[in-house]
Amino acid sequence: MAPTSSHVVALTIMLSAVLFASTTTAQIPAPAKGMSWTFYKSSCPKLESIITKRLKEVFKKDIGQAAGLLRLHFHDCFVEGCDGSVLLTGSAGGPSAEQGSPPNLSLRKEAFRIIDDLRARVHKECGRVVSCSDIVALAARDSVVLSGGPKYQVALGRRDGTTLVTQDTTLANLPPPFATTGTILSSLATKNLNPTDAVALSGAHTIGISHCSSFTDRLYPNQDPSMDQTFAKNLKATCPQAATTDNIVDIRSPNVFDNKYYVDLMNRQGLFTSDQDLYTDSRTRGIVTSFAINQTLFFEKFVVAMIKMGQISVLTGKQGEIRANCSVTNSAKVQTSSFLEEAVEEAVELLAGMR
């Protein structure tokens, strides 16, 4: 029986995936200047064990927090580099322009609390020698590993930033769910990340949940033709209105870090336009396929991409600072403490005068 056109297409995709897998090797990027794999070997030798032990306890109660911590690292690094700026709140204790930007409003509040808890434990053990941005990077790595993903070393030595990021800068650096592959590739290219990195990093969506509002534009008023009909029907049952705020869980393995995300894309079951378009676009289709049929390859490329992303515009050496509190810069903390001290003194004087 002669092969049909669909057979030819399937064979072509399979061959391109095999070729991609056989002609690429995972080259682990070297640490950036001022960073190393053993940065805290002397100053805080128990750093990684402290973080891992605590996160095992956290994930035992709620493995869903792993996705939140991983996403926090992404959103920090893509905006002005991995400097912990996303952790900063405004001077009055409310959200900063970065935290308050639409892409960051869905970051899990518990993820911020977990990071500050880890910071407190680490600083209690070692003193203020470990940056919040390094803790975020380690927490992201452990989130991957403890949910079934690949193990890898994290280059350390980041310093925390001291300036608040504007909302415009945040929006310009975080591609929205409706972004096309072209937009994503262009954005990541400015950060020295290539198409393979882009597809591998997108695989982080293999764990976690999504808000209906992030993809209902593909359901209403007209269904996106690139979406599988049965999948769309099921999504509409969960998200009956375009404005709903309900959540939808990854239907395959929301708590396991695996390559099912790419299998979903091949089955036209990606949630976001930014996901599904990776399989639609000829520039990334072969990479998606190769990851779908070879989880080991996906893991290898994900590790490379994570190490590269984790070193975007890092502050090292005498740049930045080591925050005493992840949510505020040290100078802001001093100003706040001074303000409180003055307020207490005024209150004491007022009470004394009333006697």
SVG drawing of the C-alpha trace seen along z (x, -y; Angstrom):
<svg xmlns="http://www.w3.org/2000/svg" viewBox="-20 -67 56 69">
<polyline fill="none" stroke="black" stroke-width="0.4" points="0.0,0.0 1.4,-3.4 2.0,-5.8 -0.5,-8.7 0.5,-12.3 -0.2,-12.1 2.2,-9.2 4.9,-11.2 4.4,-14.2 4.6,-12.0 7.8,-10.3 9.4,-13.6 8.7,-14.9 10.0,-11.8 13.2,-11.9 13.8,-15.5 13.4,-14.8 15.8,-11.9 18.3,-14.1 18.0,-16.8 18.5,-14.4 21.6,-12.8 23.4,-16.0 23.1,-18.0 24.9,-17.6 24.1,-19.2 26.9,-21.7 26.7,-22.9 27.4,-26.6 30.3,-27.8 29.5,-30.1 29.4,-33.8 32.3,-36.0 32.0,-36.3 30.0,-33.1 30.9,-29.4 29.4,-26.0 30.9,-26.1 30.5,-29.8 29.3,-29.2 31.5,-26.2 33.3,-28.0 30.8,-30.8 27.7,-28.6 28.5,-24.9 25.0,-23.7 23.2,-26.1 21.8,-23.6 20.9,-21.0 18.9,-23.6 16.9,-24.6 16.3,-21.1 15.3,-19.8 12.8,-22.6 11.3,-22.3 10.8,-18.5 8.6,-19.4 6.7,-22.1 6.1,-19.9 5.0,-16.9 2.1,-19.1 1.5,-20.8 3.5,-19.8 1.8,-22.5 4.1,-25.1 6.9,-23.7 5.4,-25.3 5.0,-28.6 8.7,-28.7 9.9,-27.7 7.8,-30.4 9.1,-33.0 12.7,-32.3 11.6,-32.7 9.8,-36.0 12.8,-37.3 15.4,-36.5 13.5,-37.6 13.1,-41.1 16.4,-43.0 18.2,-39.8 18.3,-37.4 18.6,-40.0 15.6,-39.2 13.8,-42.4 10.5,-40.6 10.6,-40.0 10.6,-43.7 7.5,-45.4 6.8,-49.1 8.1,-51.5 4.7,-51.4 4.7,-47.6 2.4,-47.2 3.3,-45.6 6.0,-47.3 5.4,-48.2 7.0,-44.9 5.0,-42.8 1.9,-44.7 2.3,-44.3 -0.4,-42.0 2.0,-39.1 3.0,-38.9 -0.4,-39.2 -0.8,-35.5 2.5,-34.6 1.7,-32.6 1.8,-34.6 3.0,-31.6 6.0,-31.4 7.2,-34.8 6.6,-33.6 8.5,-30.4 11.5,-32.3 11.6,-34.6 11.3,-31.6 14.2,-30.0 16.2,-33.2 15.6,-33.4 16.7,-29.8 19.9,-30.2 20.8,-33.5 20.3,-32.0 22.8,-29.3 25.4,-31.3 24.7,-35.0 23.8,-37.4 26.1,-36.0 23.6,-34.4 21.5,-36.5 17.8,-36.2 18.3,-35.8 20.6,-32.8 17.9,-31.3 15.3,-31.8 17.6,-29.9 18.2,-27.0 14.5,-26.8 13.6,-26.6 16.2,-23.8 14.8,-21.8 11.3,-22.4 12.3,-20.7 14.2,-17.8 11.6,-17.1 8.8,-16.9 10.6,-14.3 12.8,-16.5 16.5,-16.4 19.2,-17.1 21.7,-19.8 24.1,-22.2 23.3,-25.9 26.0,-28.5 25.9,-30.8 27.2,-34.2 24.4,-36.5 23.8,-39.7 20.5,-41.3 19.4,-44.4 18.7,-47.7 16.3,-49.4 12.6,-48.8 11.6,-47.9 9.0,-49.8 5.8,-48.2 6.7,-49.1 9.9,-47.2 8.2,-44.2 5.6,-44.1 8.2,-44.4 10.2,-41.4 7.5,-38.8 5.8,-37.4 2.1,-37.1 0.1,-33.8 -1.1,-35.0 2.4,-35.6 3.4,-33.9 6.6,-31.8 8.1,-34.7 7.6,-37.1 9.0,-34.6 12.1,-33.8 12.8,-37.5 12.4,-38.3 14.6,-35.4 17.2,-36.1 17.9,-39.5 18.8,-37.4 21.1,-35.1 18.7,-32.2 18.2,-30.2 15.1,-28.4 16.1,-25.2 16.3,-27.0 13.0,-28.7 11.2,-25.4 13.0,-23.7 12.1,-26.5 8.5,-26.4 8.5,-22.8 8.3,-24.2 4.6,-24.4 4.5,-20.7 3.8,-21.3 1.3,-23.7 -2.2,-25.1 -3.4,-27.9 -6.1,-30.6 -8.9,-30.3 -8.5,-34.0 -5.1,-33.1 -6.5,-31.0 -10.3,-31.7 -9.5,-34.0 -8.8,-30.7 -12.3,-29.5 -14.5,-32.6 -16.1,-34.0 -14.6,-31.7 -12.6,-28.5 -8.9,-28.6 -8.7,-26.1 -5.4,-24.8 -7.0,-23.4 -8.3,-19.8 -12.1,-19.8 -12.5,-17.4 -9.9,-19.3 -11.7,-22.6 -15.1,-21.1 -13.6,-20.0 -12.0,-23.4 -15.3,-25.1 -17.0,-22.9 -14.5,-24.2 -14.3,-27.7 -17.9,-28.5 -17.3,-32.2 -14.5,-34.3 -14.3,-36.3 -14.1,-33.3 -11.4,-33.2 -11.6,-29.5 -8.5,-27.4 -7.7,-24.6 -5.3,-21.9 -2.8,-20.3 -4.9,-17.3 -1.9,-14.9 0.5,-15.3 0.3,-18.7 2.5,-17.6 5.1,-15.6 7.9,-17.2 8.0,-15.2 7.7,-15.6 3.9,-15.2 3.7,-18.9 5.2,-18.3 2.9,-15.3 0.0,-17.6 1.3,-20.1 1.5,-17.3 -2.1,-16.4 -3.1,-20.1 -3.9,-20.3 -1.7,-23.2 -3.4,-25.7 -1.8,-28.9 -1.2,-30.3 2.4,-30.7 2.5,-26.9 0.6,-25.5 2.3,-27.8 5.6,-26.1 4.3,-23.1 2.6,-25.1 5.7,-27.1 8.1,-25.3 11.1,-26.8 10.3,-24.9 8.1,-22.0 10.9,-19.6 12.3,-20.5 8.9,-20.0 8.6,-16.6 12.1,-15.5 11.2,-16.4 7.9,-14.5 9.5,-11.3 12.7,-11.6 12.3,-12.8 16.0,-12.4 16.8,-14.8 14.3,-17.3 15.8,-17.0 19.3,-17.6 18.3,-20.7 16.2,-22.0 19.2,-21.9 21.3,-23.9 18.6,-26.4 18.0,-26.9 21.6,-27.5 21.8,-30.0 18.6,-31.8 19.8,-31.8 22.8,-33.9 21.0,-36.6 22.5,-40.0 23.5,-38.8 25.0,-41.2 28.2,-39.8 31.2,-41.0 30.6,-44.4 27.5,-45.0 24.1,-45.1 23.8,-43.8 22.8,-40.8 19.3,-41.7 18.4,-41.2 14.8,-40.9 14.0,-39.7 11.0,-42.1 12.9,-45.3 16.3,-46.7 18.7,-47.2 18.5,-51.0 14.7,-50.9 14.8,-48.7 17.0,-51.2 14.7,-54.1 11.6,-52.1 13.2,-51.3 14.2,-54.9 10.6,-56.0 9.2,-53.5 11.7,-54.5 10.7,-58.2 7.0,-57.3 7.5,-55.3 9.4,-58.2 6.6,-60.6 4.0,-58.3 5.9,-58.0 6.2,-61.7 2.5,-62.2 1.5,-59.7 3.9,-61.3 2.3,-64.7 -1.2,-63.3 -0.3,-62.1"/>
</svg>
